Amino acid sequence: MVVLRNVAVACPVEGSVIVRDLCLQSRDNAPEHFAKQLRHHLVLPALVNAHDHLHQNGVPPLPQRAPFRNSYEWAAAFRGHFAHAGVQAALSTPLAVRLWHGGLKNALSGATTVMHHDRAHEMFDAMNFPVRVSQPCTWAHSLHLHYGPDVAASFRDSPATVPWFIHLAEGVDGLAAGELQELRQLGCLSGNTVLVHGVGLNDADVADIVRAGAGVVWCPSSNLSMLGQTIAPHRLRALFAAGCLALGTDSRLTGARDLLAELEVAAAHSDFSPRELLQLVTGHAQRLLRAARCDDYLIVCDRGGDPFGELHELRRAQLRAVVRRGEPFITDPDFADWFAALKISCSAVWLDGHPKLCRTDALSPQGAATWIPEPGLTLQ
């Protein structure tokens, strides 16, 4: 058993912070007893990214001069962007590598559970895949883009206990404004429905979503870059109050660098408190994804302020440690004894100019032997 001693453990749901010893159960290789003194440190639950396209994080974004009216216009404009050399190079990278890169991007920022809005891949079940991909879940892409499963059929085939995701109302025009009505007419609005984006929703739509017990994933960075606006704060507040709002990144193709950056954008475009923002990427997201609680944590220095605001303006290199399944994933160098006690091989890396240790088997499907180029991450 691993014991983190005298650490301040914060619970966003209860609003509590308790200084105590935190016991972690790792898989098979835990020593009989290993203790690490972490006075003046704060432990927060690891983050949950409720919407990402893992395989798109290395694709260069589409240059644009003005916002689009809806995501379908953006998709039509992107067809010409496929001829760009950088896009062709990114898409020629094997899918497994692109998926791994998306997982690594999330884990480095403390997001250890992710909803991948596309087809599942067998590598998601690998114990060394950087993140826990939310499963089971079902999905359709959107109402008017012909990609992925048929909307009505995929919803019909989804058990009521499994979340069903769809991009909806991703726009500011009449087409986007009418999409919830279309979805309702198809019989696809229910308690397991999770709508991604929702910029075009009106007040009555939000009330319908709350009544149905459905959910919404908010991706403000993507909305602002593509559409020039995002969900109005009073609608966000109504969704939050019902417990049916979470936060997602929508990949670097249109969204923020990672979930930490997304939290900063969310703070600037809402009236949520630091604790409420943290709930969006912990308890609320777990509830929408129906994800099990786990021994995934973030360790940061306790700076003496609002413990739930510790992540505000914090960048990934400033996280002291990301803990996944009770084990260190990426840490500052002085956590080397923890890796050694668990007999976990780690590699010395630079993350955005800061020295770190990262477990070697997570750096690529073959460990550090085959390097995945993540901007800001290099081997020492």
C-alpha positions in Angstrom: 0.0 0.0 0.0 1.1 3.5 -0.8 0.4 6.3 1.8 0.6 10.0 1.0 1.0 11.5 4.4 -0.4 14.8 5.8 -1.8 15.9 2.5 -4.8 18.2 2.1 -7.5 16.2 0.2 -10.1 18.4 -1.5 -13.6 17.1 -2.5 -15.4 19.4 -5.0 -18.8 17.8 -4.5 -18.8 18.3 -0.7 -16.7 21.5 -0.7 -14.5 20.0 2.0 -10.7 20.0 2.4 -9.3 17.6 5.0 -5.7 17.1 5.9 -5.1 13.4 6.3 -3.2 10.4 5.1 -4.3 9.2 1.7 -4.0 5.5 1.0 -3.7 4.3 -2.6 -4.1 0.8 -3.9 -2.1 0.1 -7.1 -2.5 -3.0 -9.2 0.0 -5.8 -8.5 3.4 -4.4 -7.8 2.7 -2.3 -4.6 5.3 -2.7 -1.8 4.1 -3.9 1.6 4.4 -0.2 2.7 5.6 3.0 1.0 4.9 6.4 2.5 5.6 9.8 1.1 5.4 13.0 3.2 3.4 15.6 1.3 2.8 18.4 3.8 1.9 21.7 2.1 0.4 19.7 -0.9 -3.1 19.5 -2.1 -4.7 16.4 -3.7 -7.6 17.0 -6.2 -9.5 14.4 -8.1 -8.1 13.9 -11.6 -10.0 15.6 -14.4 -12.6 14.0 -16.8 -12.7 15.3 -20.4 -16.3 14.8 -21.5 -15.7 15.3 -25.2 -12.6 14.8 -27.3 -11.7 13.3 -30.7 -8.5 11.7 -29.6 -7.3 11.0 -33.2 -7.6 14.7 -34.3 -5.3 16.4 -31.8 -2.3 16.5 -34.3 -4.3 17.8 -37.3 -3.5 21.5 -38.1 -6.6 23.7 -37.6 -8.5 25.4 -40.4 -7.5 29.0 -41.0 -10.6 31.2 -41.0 -11.2 34.9 -41.5 -14.7 35.0 -39.8 -16.9 32.8 -37.7 -19.1 30.2 -39.4 -22.8 30.0 -38.9 -22.7 26.3 -38.0 -20.4 23.3 -37.9 -21.6 22.0 -41.2 -20.3 25.1 -42.9 -17.0 24.6 -41.1 -16.9 20.9 -42.3 -17.6 22.0 -45.9 -14.7 24.6 -45.7 -12.4 22.0 -44.2 -12.7 19.8 -47.3 -10.3 22.2 -49.2 -8.0 22.1 -46.2 -7.3 18.4 -46.7 -4.9 19.5 -49.5 -2.7 21.3 -47.0 0.6 19.4 -46.6 0.4 19.5 -42.8 -3.0 18.0 -42.8 -2.0 15.3 -45.2 1.1 14.5 -43.1 -1.0 14.3 -39.9 -3.7 12.0 -41.5 -1.0 9.7 -42.9 0.1 8.9 -39.4 -1.2 5.5 -38.3 -4.5 5.7 -36.4 -3.1 3.9 -33.4 -0.4 6.5 -33.0 -2.9 9.4 -33.4 -5.1 7.9 -30.8 -2.2 7.4 -28.4 -1.1 11.0 -28.9 -4.6 12.2 -28.0 -4.6 10.1 -24.8 -1.1 11.4 -23.9 -2.2 15.0 -24.4 -5.0 14.5 -21.9 -3.0 12.6 -19.3 -0.2 15.2 -19.3 -2.8 17.9 -18.3 -4.4 15.7 -15.5 -7.4 14.5 -17.5 -7.2 10.7 -17.0 -10.7 9.8 -18.2 -11.9 10.9 -21.6 -15.0 10.4 -23.8 -13.8 9.7 -27.3 -16.4 10.8 -29.8 -15.8 8.3 -32.5 -15.3 4.5 -33.1 -13.7 2.6 -30.2 -10.3 1.0 -30.7 -8.9 -2.2 -29.2 -5.9 -0.3 -27.8 -8.2 1.5 -25.4 -8.2 -1.7 -23.3 -4.4 -1.7 -22.9 -3.4 -1.1 -19.3 -0.7 1.3 -20.4 -3.0 3.4 -22.7 -2.5 6.9 -21.2 -6.1 7.5 -20.3 -9.2 5.6 -19.3 -11.5 5.9 -22.3 -15.1 6.1 -21.2 -16.8 2.8 -22.0 -19.4 1.7 -22.7 -20.9 4.5 -24.6 -22.7 4.9 -27.9 -22.7 7.8 -30.3 -23.8 9.4 -33.6 -21.9 12.3 -35.1 -24.7 14.8 -35.8 -28.0 15.2 -37.5 -26.8 16.5 -40.9 -23.3 15.3 -41.4 -23.1 11.9 -43.0 -20.5 10.3 -40.9 -20.7 7.5 -38.4 -23.8 5.5 -37.4 -27.3 6.4 -38.3 -28.8 8.7 -35.7 -32.1 7.0 -34.9 -30.7 3.5 -35.2 -27.7 4.1 -32.9 -30.0 5.7 -30.3 -32.5 2.8 -30.6 -29.7 0.2 -30.2 -28.2 2.0 -27.1 -29.3 0.5 -23.8 -30.9 3.1 -21.5 -28.1 2.7 -19.0 -25.4 3.6 -21.5 -24.8 7.3 -22.4 -25.5 8.2 -26.1 -23.5 11.2 -27.5 -24.3 13.5 -30.4 -23.1 16.9 -31.6 -26.2 19.1 -31.6 -27.0 22.8 -32.1 -23.4 23.5 -32.9 -24.2 26.8 -34.6 -25.9 30.2 -34.3 -28.4 30.1 -37.2 -31.9 28.7 -37.7 -30.6 25.2 -38.6 -28.8 24.9 -35.3 -31.7 26.4 -33.4 -34.1 23.7 -34.7 -31.9 20.6 -34.0 -33.3 19.8 -30.6 -36.8 19.7 -32.1 -35.5 17.4 -34.8 -33.9 15.1 -32.3 -37.1 15.0 -30.2 -39.1 14.1 -33.3 -36.7 11.2 -33.9 -37.4 10.0 -30.4 -33.8 10.4 -29.4 -34.1 12.7 -26.3 -34.0 10.7 -23.2 -32.2 10.3 -19.9 -29.1 8.8 -21.5 -28.8 11.5 -24.3 -25.7 13.7 -24.0 -25.7 16.7 -26.4 -22.3 18.2 -27.3 -22.0 22.0 -27.9 -25.6 23.3 -27.7 -24.8 26.8 -28.7 -28.0 27.2 -30.6 -30.2 26.0 -27.7 -32.8 28.5 -26.4 -34.3 28.7 -22.9 -37.2 26.3 -23.7 -34.7 23.8 -25.1 -32.7 23.9 -21.9 -35.9 23.3 -19.9 -36.7 20.3 -22.1 -33.2 18.8 -21.7 -33.4 19.2 -17.9 -36.9 17.6 -17.9 -35.7 14.7 -19.9 -32.7 14.2 -17.6 -30.3 14.5 -20.6 -26.9 16.2 -20.5 -24.9 18.8 -22.3 -21.1 18.9 -22.8 -19.8 22.5 -23.1 -16.8 23.1 -25.3 -16.3 26.9 -25.1 -12.9 27.2 -26.9 -14.2 25.3 -29.9 -17.4 27.3 -30.0 -15.6 30.6 -29.9 -13.1 29.7 -32.5 -15.6 28.2 -34.9 -18.8 30.2 -34.2 -17.6 33.3 -32.4 -19.9 32.7 -29.4 -20.8 30.0 -26.9 -23.7 29.1 -24.6 -25.1 32.0 -22.7 -24.2 32.1 -19.0 -27.8 31.9 -17.7 -28.4 28.7 -19.7 -25.1 27.3 -18.4 -26.3 28.1 -14.9 -29.7 26.3 -15.5 -27.9 23.2 -16.8 -25.4 23.2 -14.0 -28.1 23.5 -11.3 -29.7 20.4 -12.7 -26.4 18.5 -12.6 -26.4 17.9 -16.3 -23.5 20.0 -17.6 -19.9 19.0 -18.1 -16.8 20.4 -19.9 -14.9 19.0 -23.0 -12.1 20.1 -25.3 -13.3 18.9 -28.7 -9.6 18.3 -29.7 -7.0 20.8 -30.7 -8.4 20.9 -34.2 -10.9 23.5 -33.0 -10.5 23.7 -29.2 -8.0 24.5 -26.5 -4.6 23.0 -25.9 -5.9 20.8 -23.1 -8.5 20.7 -20.3 -6.6 23.0 -18.0 -6.7 25.7 -20.8 -10.4 24.9 -21.3 -11.1 25.6 -17.7 -9.6 29.1 -18.0 -11.8 29.8 -21.0 -14.8 28.5 -19.2 -14.1 30.8 -16.3 -14.0 33.8 -18.6 -17.3 33.0 -20.2 -19.5 32.0 -17.2 -20.3 33.0 -13.7 -19.1 29.7 -12.2 -17.0 29.7 -9.0 -13.7 27.8 -9.0 -15.3 25.0 -7.1 -18.2 24.8 -9.7 -15.7 24.8 -12.6 -13.9 21.9 -10.9 -17.2 20.0 -10.5 -17.7 20.3 -14.3 -14.6 18.2 -14.9 -15.0 15.8 -12.0 -18.3 14.8 -10.5 -20.6 16.2 -13.2 -18.6 14.7 -16.0 -18.4 11.3 -14.2 -22.2 11.4 -13.9 -22.8 12.1 -17.6 -20.3 9.5 -18.7 -21.5 7.1 -15.9 -17.9 6.6 -15.1 -16.8 4.7 -12.0 -14.9 6.5 -9.3 -11.2 5.6 -9.3 -7.8 6.2 -7.7 -6.9 9.0 -10.1 -5.6 12.2 -8.6 -3.7 15.5 -9.2 -1.1 16.6 -6.7 -0.3 20.3 -6.6 1.5 22.7 -4.2 -0.9 24.2 -1.6 -0.5 27.9 -2.2 -2.8 28.8 0.7 -5.7 30.3 -1.4 -9.0 28.8 -2.4 -8.2 25.1 -2.7 -10.7 24.7 -5.5 -9.1 27.5 -7.4 -5.6 25.9 -7.4 -6.1 24.8 -11.0 -7.1 28.3 -12.2 -4.4 29.5 -14.5 -2.3 26.5 -13.7 -0.5 24.8 -16.6 0.3 21.1 -17.0 4.0 21.5 -16.1 3.0 23.0 -12.8 1.2 19.8 -11.7 3.4 18.1 -9.2 2.1 14.7 -10.1 -0.7 13.0 -12.1 -1.8 9.8 -10.4 -3.5 7.1 -12.5 -4.9 3.9 -11.0 -3.1 4.7 -7.7 0.3 5.0 -9.5 2.4 7.9 -10.6 2.0 8.8 -14.3 4.0 12.0 -14.7 5.7 13.8 -11.8 8.3 16.2 -10.7 11.8 14.6 -10.4 11.6 14.3 -6.6 8.9 11.6 -6.9 11.5 9.2 -8.3 11.3 7.1 -5.1 7.6 6.4 -5.7 8.3 5.0 -9.2 11.2 2.9 -7.7 9.0 1.5 -4.9 6.4 0.3 -7.4 9.1 -0.9 -9.8 7.7 1.3 -12.5 10.1 2.2 -15.3 10.1 6.0 -15.9 11.8 8.3 -18.4 13.3 11.7 -17.7 11.5 14.2 -19.9 11.1 18.0 -20.4 7.5 19.2 -20.3 7.2 22.8 -21.4 10.7 23.5 -20.2 10.3 21.8 -16.8 12.1 18.5 -15.8 9.7 15.6 -15.2 9.5 11.9 -14.9 7.0 10.0 -17.0 6.2 6.3 -16.9 8.0 4.9 -19.9 5.3 2.5 -21.1 2.8 5.5 -21.5 5.0 7.5 -23.9 4.0 5.4 -26.9 2.6 1.9 -27.6 6.2 0.7 -27.4 7.4 3.0 -24.6 10.0 5.6 -25.3 11.5 3.5 -28.1 9.0 4.9 -30.6 8.5 8.6 -29.8 5.2 10.4 -30.2 5.9 14.1 -30.9 3.8 16.0 -28.5 4.5 19.8 -28.6 6.4 20.8 -25.4 7.4 17.2 -24.5 10.9 15.9 -25.2 13.2 13.3 -23.8 16.1 14.5 -21.6 
